[in-house]
Amino acid sequence: MKKIEVILPFLFVTFLMLSCGSDDSGGEVAADLQVIGIWDLSEVNISSAQDVNMDGTSSTNLMNELDCISGTILIDGDNVWTFEQTGISITTITGGQYFAQCSVNDVTGTGAWTANGNQITFQGSTTLGTLTLSGDRLTNLIDDDLPGIRSYVYVKRE
């Protein structure tokens, strides 16, 4: 009986130590859980400010210049994504000025996604590729100079 009285507290303490391991996340949510949801396009960034809508104010975010731009990424918990976004055409005019317009063909896609740290890879899409998660923002950094697009930024819908 004495052995049980000695062993039982020892087993209890051992169990407590093992159940509170150092692998606890400290309240952090893994990227693969943070990314699940609906993401709305909030920025289409270009390398130099343009006044495409001729309102007297130039912007590096084409969404401030063209009302027709929209986009959404739906990322679900089954590692499937769907995507729809307005196609954008940018052409050179002269003197560092460019003409941008929404095209009649939307860009769409679907496929599987994986998370590795803060990098979310969208398999089956050359348009999305790998995006970087930072808080409530997903950024697709393309880094093209005009007449290309530098980045797309999506914000998680509440």
Summary of the structure (lengths in Angstrom):
residues: 158
radius of gyration: 24.1
end to end distance: 59.7
largest distance: 94.4
contacts: 397
relative contact order: 0.19
helix: 16%
strand: 43%
